[in-house]
Amino acid sequence: MGSIAYVTDENMLAYHRLCRNQSILFWRLSNKKFTDFHKGDLLFFFARPNHGRKKALIGYAHYDSEINLSLKQMWNRYGDSTGYDTQDGLYAAIEKASRGNIPPQMNCLYLTNVVFFLSPVYPEDVGISIQNNLESYCYLDKDSPKITAKILQQAQKHGIDLWSANPNITPEEIFKEDATKHYLAVISQEIGQDSGNERQQRTLEKYAKQKAKESGWELIRSSNTECIRMNGDEIQIAIPFVSQVKEQPQKIREYIGRLTMYRLLAKHQGLEGKIRFEILSPKIPDVLKEMVEEINNE
């Protein structure tokens, strides 16, 4: 996982905002692929708000896929999803960015579920430093989800731009889901990994990956062993359980302690919605099943 801040053309963003585009073809002059950027990760728009001097994060979108295209292919396939209402406008923008040396192929990112902030979030507001003269992009939290969570928390103070939203998609719900996922990623990282041996760890990862293939489920960011699914106002968290017979009582105590930590830290973060846990294991001890049911019914 790795959210990034990407230098973005202000005019292009203004067009997307005006047209309420929820899908964007984000062109890049380079055809070099990212090393750590995956479907669902967030690309924050780093640009000058209201044509000011200082750049800030003014919104974001979700990375879906990438494709290499020529300028002509880009316009023919995606039209004004490129952020311009004419091919000439697109050409002029790329020509300016490339200083007259338009590459034959460009690596284009297809972005979905666009969210714009009512007020910009400046890097110093969340304790990070991004040079105003950044030429391309930078990773925000390659090793930790905390920075993304802070950005979303800061943006939440001022609200989301509803005018730029597609009436068929609720931006508050998109934002709330993104914020929840990143807050839980921070919580998961704070709790730490299961104390099992290497073999048990591989089994935990196997169960989690199998669960993540089911509809609506995904791995919690920064975790290889825990899954999440948003179901309306309910947050569902699936955590695998593995133990040998002789260590089962201790493993059960650790498992229940983990769920309790999730509940307490989620409350501390101010997360809304009920958290419901699911045990991932082919053989669930009855006592553990009863305890988790009791926690879920609280």
N, C-alpha and C positions, 0 to 999 in steps of 0.2 A: 504494500500500500504506500501511497505517496502523493499527497496533495501538492499541487504546484501553483506558483504565481506566474502568470504569463503576461508580458508586455502586450497590450492590446490597443488597436487603433480606436480612438475615441469616436470618430465619425461612424465607424462600423457598429460599435456598440449602441450609439444613439439610434441608428437605423433599426437594429434588432429590437431595441426597447420600444420604439414607436410602433413597429409592426407587430409587437407582441409575439415574436418568434420564440417558440419553445424548443426548436431544434436549430443548430448552427453548424455550418461547415467552416471550421476554423483553419484557415490556410497558414502554412509555415513555409518560409523560404528554404529551409533545410529539408532534406529527405531522410535525415537520420532519425531512427526510432528512439523512443524513450527506453531507458533500461529498467525503470521501476514505476510504471504507470499502467494501471489495469482498469478494466471495465468497472464503472461505478465510482472511481476515484474523482476527486473534485479539481477542476481547473478554475482558479480565481483570476478574474480580470484585473490586471494591474495597469491603471491608466490615470490620466489627469481628470478629476471630476470637474465638470463645468469649465473645462479648458483652463484650470488653474495651473500653477507652476509645479506643485508637488503631487506626485503620483500616490494613489491609494488603491486599496482593494474595493471595487465597487459592485461586485456580484460574482457569481460563479455558475458553472454548469457541470454536468456529469459526463465523464468520458465514456463513450460507447464503443467506438472503433476507429481505425485509421486506414487511409488509402492514399496511394501516390497518384496524383493527377496533374495533367498539364493545365494551363490557364483556361484553354478552350474547353477541355473536358469538365473542368470545375464548373464553369458557367452553364454548359449544356445539361449537366446532370442535376445541379443544385440551384441554379438561378439566384434569386434574391436571398436564399438561405446563406449565401456568402457574405451578406451584410451590405450589399449594394443593389440598387434598383436597375442598373444597366451594366452590360458587359464592359463598356468604356470606363465606367466608374471603378469597376473591379480592376481593370487593367491599369488605370492611373494609380490606384493605391499600391498595387504590387510593384509597379515600375518605380514609384517613389521609395518604397521600402527597400527595394533591391538596388537602388541607385542606378537604374537603367539597365541592370543586368538580370533580367527575368530568367530564372532557371527553367529548363525544359520540363522538369517534374518537381512537384512540391508535395511534401508529406502533409496531408490534410487530416484533421481530427474531426470526427463527427460527434457533436456534443448534444445532449438532451437535457430536459428539465432545467431550463434556465431560471435563475433567481437573481433579481437585482435588489441591492440594498437601498433604503431610503436615504441613508447617510453613509458616506465613505468610511472605511475602516483603514486608518493609517497604521503602518507597520509598528510604530512606537506605541500605539494604543494597546498592542498585545505583546509587547516586550521583544520584538524582533527587529532586525535591521535588513532592509532591502534598499540597495542603492537606487537613487532616482534615475540614474543613467543605465540601469540594467538593460542589456541589449536583447535578451531573449526570454529566459525563464529561470526560475530557481525552485528547488524543492523546499517545501515548508516544514514538513515533519516526516522525513524519510525514516527516522528511527523511533518516532513517538507521535501519537495522534494528538498530543496536548495542544500544539499550536493551532491546528484546525479547529479544535473545540473552543479555544479562546477567541478565534476570529468569529465563529458563529455566535458565541455568547455576546461579544461586543456588538455585532450586527443586530442581535435580537433586542438590544436596548432601544434602538431607534425604529426598528420595524422593517418590513419588506414592502417593496414597491408593488402595489396591487394593480396599478394602471397598466403596467407592462405585462401583466399576466394574461395568459390565454384563459377565457372564461370556463373552459372545460377542464382546466387543471388548477387546483388550488395551491398557490405558492406557499401559503402558510403550512400546509400539510407536507409539501416537499421539504421545506426548511426544517420543520419540526422533526421529521424523520431523519434528516441528515444530522441535525444536532444530537438527537438521541443516540444514533449509531456511534458518533464520535465521543460522546460522553461515556458511553458504555465501553468503548475501546480504551479510554483512559482508565476506567475502573478496572477492567480486566488486566491491564498492565500493572496497576498498583497492587492488585491481589497477587499476581505472579503465577507461575506455572505450577502444575501438579507435581508432587514430590516423588512420583514414580520413577522406576529405573528406565533405561533406554528402551527396552522392549515394551514396557507398559506405555511409554510415551508414543511409540509408533502405533500402538493399538488405539490410543486415545485419538491420535490424528486421523487414523483410518475411519473410526466411527464418525468423527466430525465432518470429514470430507464426504462421506456417504450422505450424511444429513443435509449438507450444503447443496447437494444435487436436487433435493426435493423443492417443489414449487414454493417460492417466496422466502426460502431459507438462504442464508449466506454466512460465511465465517465472520466472526467479529473481527474488525480491523485490528491488526497487530497480534492476533491469536490464531493458532493452528488447531486448537482443540475445542473451541466454543462457537456456537452458532446463534444467530438471531433471526427473528422474523417479526415484522410489525404487522399487527392484526387489529386495525382500527385503533382504539385507545389502549389496547393490550400489547405489552412487550413480551414476546416469548423468547426464552433463552434455553437452549439445549446444551447440556454439559455431559460428556461421557463419564462412565464409571467403570474402573478396572481395578481388580484386586485379587490377590491370592487368598486362600482360605484363612491362613494364619494371621494375616494382616487386615482382614475385613473390618473388624470393629474400629481400628484406627482410621482406615480409609473412609468409613462411613462418617466418622466424626469430622474428618477433614472436608468431606464433601458438603456436609451440612454447614460447616463453618464458612465455606466458600459462598454458599447461597445467602447466608446471613450477611456476609460482607457486601455482597452485591446489593442487597436490600438497603443496608445502612448507607453505603456510599452513594447509591442512587438518590436516596432521600436527601443526603447532604448536597448533591448536585442540583436538587430541585426538579428532578425528572418527574414529569406527569405521566399518568397511566399506570395500570397495574402490571407488575412483573409476574409472569408465570413460568415456572421451570419445568423442563422435561429431562428425564434421565435417558441417556443413550447407552444401552447395554443389552446384550442378548439374555443375560441372566441378572435380573434386578433382585437383590435381597428384599424380602418382605418388609423388614424393619425400615429399610431406606425408602421404599415405596410409600410406606405409611407416613414417614416424617416429611417427605417432599409434598405429599398430598395435603398434610396439615399446614405446611408453609404456604402452599398455593391458595388455601382456603381462608387464610388470615384476612 
